[in-house]
Amino acid sequence: ALLVHQQTSGRRSAELLARRMTEKLRQDEERSRDFSRSASDWFWETDLQHRFCYFSDNFEKVYGLGPGQLLGKNRKELLDLDALNPREMIEAHLAQLQAHAPFKNFEYRIRGNDGATRWIAVSGLPHVDAHGRFAGYRGTGTIVTERKNLVS
């Protein structure tokens, strides 16, 4: 009887611990989503060759171009689309990417499908695979057109 009681008690404790851990994980995920939504307009990811391989669901709405127009392209191809950005600025940013350096608030212009020009600010961190090798970048993007227009 004592053995059965200990097993039952142990199982209840394990179930309670599992419920607490599941709830903590849910809260942490919710917190992370809220922080992410408040920090940027969309998320992006590139692969080892710096080609875009992921955009968050809201990307097209805020960016003005569909993900399908940019998936598989690299940032140089993106920045060269409409020749809206100074060559030296592009080259400096590409050097950062080649060095696998983190970057914060890199600002550039694009023209959306509606013809409107938008100012974009992106930040990115290099990420590595399970063996510690560079695997691409993950980052955030924000529309900063209003701020840029106020400064102009």
Beta strands, then each sheet from edge to edge (+ up, - down):
strand 1: 42-46
strand 2: 52-55
strand 3: 103-111
strand 4: 117-128
strand 5: 134-143
sheet 1: 2+ 1- 5+ 4- 3+
end
